[in-house]
Amino acid sequence: MDHAATEQEALSQIAAAQDLETLESLRVAFLGKQGSISGLLKTLGGMSPEERQSEGPKIHALREGVTNALADRKAALEHAALDARLAAETIDLSLPAPEAPRGSVHPIAQTMDELAEIFADMGFAVATGPEIEDDWHNFTALNMPESHPARAMHDTFYFPDRNAEGREMLLRTHTSPVQIRAMLQQGAPLRIIAPGRVYRSDSDATHTPMFHQIEGLVIDKGIHLGHLKWTLETFLKAFFERDDVVLRLRPSYFPFTEPSVEVDVGYSLVNGKRVIGGSEGWMEVLGSGMVNRKVIAAGGLDPDVYQGFAFGTGVDRLAMLKYGMDDLRAFFDGDVRWLSHYGFAPLDVPTLSGGVGTAA
């Protein structure tokens, strides 16, 4: 039998196959149980050893050649079919978006954007710093003595290892270290806000182990407490979007400011709920004061030349006051129902002209 001619005929038929069904029929005709090449393989058992040694390699070579040709042709037909499908299918990008967006902007992210917009209008730049801090930036440079209760293990998350300078490492307990880093890097005059995550070992309806703060710092010549009051008043009126916001400053103590003042904002009772504005009652919202001379010196500046004020507040608390939330823990639960209720439209970018707090 002329195996070469048989192989040539088989390869011609395989190459001429125009679809996968025809190719499968040829595979069965050649290599199926009743196929012609399978029949040749069965004849090997009835041959003499000499014939088997002569014909065996030819038959196996025939089967291998046909098998490879079938696989190559199948791959070519499948590739051509895929190309034809891709050429025929189209995606209409002009289809309208869903009426109800699936996602929303978290109230914390929205409030952060609102704060940045308001303070940018007053000439403040946004400054950032590491969330893993050393105790010098987090405590010592801010005039907190070794005995200060904020350094206690029950308030602060410490790491077991020290850094290369031998300083203890911790999760920052406030964003105030950013003030020190900004003074050391940028000098004076300086006008920054420092929003970000902070960490303290505390958890209840109004406290969580991780929360958000925003700090403000102004360093220049001739700065006094009146500048602080005007800045905070302008900020709170813009944030709560009311002109009847009234402030009350009370003497207080913070290691990093002297004098220090707590800032209360007036509220009115509407249907039994506290609404910012008016002066039926007072609610504490900010801590602030004139930057302590020791802190200015730690920032590499001369406290006899430069003065400044600083303030800080919880971003989560501001969001709760503005948008009527009563449990801080819900901010971090990831409840879709809560997020869909309190979330903001993705394209609702806060602007002072269009409003900084339009809910979705």
Secondary structure by P-SEA (a helix, b strand, c coil): ccaaaaaaaaaaaaaacccaaaaaaaaaaccccccaaaaaaaacccccaaaaaaaaaaaaaaaaaaaaaaaaaaaaaaaaaaaaaaaaccccccccccccccccccaaaaaaaaaaaaaaaabbbbbbbbcccccccccccccccccccccccccccccccccccccccccccccaaaaaaaaaccccccccccccccccccccccccccbbbbbbbbbcccccaaaaaaaaaaaaaaaaccccbbbbbbbbbbcccccbbbbbbbbbbcccccccccccccccccccccccaaaaaaaccccccccbbbbbbbaaaaaaaacccccccccccccaaaaaaccccccccccccccccccc
